[in-house]
């Protein structure tokens, strides 16, 4: 368990803030903070898969999923205008 995993509590907080319409700034802040532990979990997962799949496939997985958080943020920012 890593200390940053404490921030995982912001995942449901971000969902709740959107549903309960807390406003743009609190919703953004909760979701922005929630990305930190989720990115760490995603990175650890791809590294664990890389151990089992070999160096070439593992590198492809890291390159593909390593930028997933940035792509999600970018697509949502473009959609929002």
Secondary structure by P-SEA (a helix, b strand, c coil): cccccccccaaaaaaaaaaacccaaaaaaaaaaaaaaaaaaaaaaaaaaaaaacaaaaaaaaaaacaaaaaaaaaaaaaac
